[in-house]
Amino acid sequence: MARLVSALVLSRLDYCNAVLTGLPACTLAPLQRVLHAAARVVMDLRPRNHVSSALRELHWLPIKQRIEFKLCLLVHKSLIGHSPAYISDLLTSAADVPGRPALRTASRGDFIVPRTNRKFGDRAFCVAAPRVWNRLPADLRQLRSTQTFRRHLKTFLIAASY
């Protein structure tokens, strides 16, 4: 049942979810309710039962963390050269900026977060992705294998959310 729900429901929740970055919680709430309903079906829970423990047992991230997972995965693929050039061009490493190679942000592998004047600008990939990436622990950012990175990132996000 979990595989069926994952194939039919979760794949639709994850499709292009990076564009949902920065949306208010009230906008993401319907998607979170779909995720909760899917967990109730898989775990055979009653409508009044809490779903958090079921989500943790199924290793399903909440919607906000799913979006962060997708953004971090895109940045990781950009770093190792497995993403299109237009995605890599949107990211500026702190080490590549003149005058910054000696700073701590450059040695940690941080990206420059451009300043924006509008809330809508904060949702852009070139702003949201570096912001999420820079919050990751340094040991996680150093991983080069995509499979290992995905596994450790998901573990990190699950621990942070539950």
C-alpha positions in Angstrom: 0.0 0.0 0.0 2.9 2.4 0.8 4.4 1.8 -2.6 1.1 2.4 -4.3 0.5 5.7 -2.4 4.1 6.7 -3.0 3.7 6.2 -6.7 0.3 7.8 -7.2 0.1 10.5 -4.5 3.6 11.5 -3.3 5.0 11.7 -6.9 2.3 14.3 -7.6 3.1 16.2 -4.4 6.8 16.2 -5.4 6.3 17.2 -9.0 7.7 20.7 -9.5 7.5 21.4 -5.8 10.6 23.7 -5.9 8.3 26.4 -7.3 6.4 26.3 -4.0 9.3 27.8 -2.1 8.5 30.6 0.2 4.7 30.2 0.1 2.8 30.9 3.3 1.8 28.0 5.5 -1.9 28.6 4.6 -1.1 27.9 1.0 0.9 24.7 1.7 -1.7 23.4 4.2 -3.9 21.7 1.6 -0.9 19.8 0.4 0.0 18.8 3.9 -3.5 17.6 4.5 -3.2 15.3 1.4 0.0 14.0 2.8 -1.7 13.3 6.2 -4.6 11.6 4.4 -2.2 9.4 2.5 -0.5 8.4 5.8 -3.8 7.6 7.3 -4.7 5.3 4.4 -1.3 3.5 4.5 -1.2 3.1 8.3 -4.9 2.4 8.6 -5.4 5.3 11.1 -8.7 6.8 12.3 -9.5 10.4 11.4 -8.8 11.6 15.0 -5.5 9.8 15.4 -2.3 11.8 15.2 -0.3 11.4 12.0 3.2 12.7 13.0 4.4 9.3 14.3 3.0 7.6 11.2 4.9 10.1 8.9 8.1 9.5 10.9 7.6 5.7 10.7 7.0 5.9 6.9 10.0 8.3 6.6 7.9 10.9 4.8 9.0 14.5 5.0 6.4 17.2 5.6 5.7 19.5 2.6 8.0 22.3 3.7 10.9 19.9 4.1 10.1 18.2 0.8 10.6 21.6 -0.9 13.9 22.1 0.9 15.0 18.6 0.0 14.3 19.4 -3.7 16.2 22.7 -3.5 19.2 21.2 -1.8 19.3 18.3 -4.3 19.3 20.7 -7.2 22.2 22.7 -5.6 24.1 19.4 -4.9 23.7 18.3 -8.5 24.8 21.7 -9.7 28.0 21.4 -7.6 28.9 18.0 -9.0 28.1 18.9 -12.6 24.9 16.9 -13.0 22.6 19.8 -13.6 21.9 22.0 -16.6 24.1 25.1 -17.0 21.2 27.5 -16.5 20.8 26.2 -12.9 24.5 26.4 -12.2 24.6 29.9 -13.5 22.0 31.0 -10.9 24.3 30.1 -8.0 27.4 32.1 -7.0 29.9 30.5 -4.6 31.3 32.8 -2.0 34.8 31.5 -2.9 34.3 32.8 -6.5 33.7 36.4 -5.4 36.8 38.6 -5.3 37.8 39.5 -1.8 35.9 36.6 -0.2 38.1 33.6 -0.6 39.7 34.2 2.8 36.4 34.5 4.6 34.8 31.8 6.6 31.8 31.6 4.3 34.1 30.7 1.4 35.8 27.9 3.3 32.5 26.4 4.4 31.2 26.2 0.8 28.5 28.8 1.2 26.7 30.5 -1.7 26.0 34.2 -2.0 22.3 35.0 -1.2 21.3 38.0 -3.4 19.3 40.7 -1.8 15.8 41.4 -2.9 13.3 44.1 -2.2 10.2 42.1 -2.6 8.8 39.0 -0.9 8.3 37.5 -4.4 12.0 37.9 -5.1 12.8 35.8 -2.1 11.0 32.9 -3.7 13.4 32.9 -6.7 15.7 29.9 -7.1 18.8 32.1 -7.0 17.8 33.4 -3.5 15.9 30.4 -1.9 18.4 27.7 -2.9 21.5 29.3 -1.4 19.6 30.3 1.7 18.5 26.6 2.3 21.9 25.2 1.3 23.8 27.5 3.6 21.8 26.2 6.6 23.0 22.6 6.0 25.8 21.2 8.2 29.2 21.4 6.6 29.8 17.6 6.6 26.6 17.1 4.7 27.6 19.7 2.1 30.9 18.0 1.5 29.4 14.7 0.2 29.9 14.1 -3.5 27.8 10.9 -4.1 24.3 11.9 -4.9 22.8 8.7 -3.3 24.7 9.3 -0.1 23.8 13.0 -0.1 20.1 12.2 -0.6 20.1 9.6 2.3 21.9 11.9 4.7 19.9 15.0 3.7 16.6 13.1 4.3 17.8 11.9 7.7 18.8 15.4 8.6 15.5 16.9 7.5 13.4 14.2 9.3 15.4 14.8 12.5 14.8 18.5 12.2 11.1 18.3 11.5 9.9 15.6 14.0 
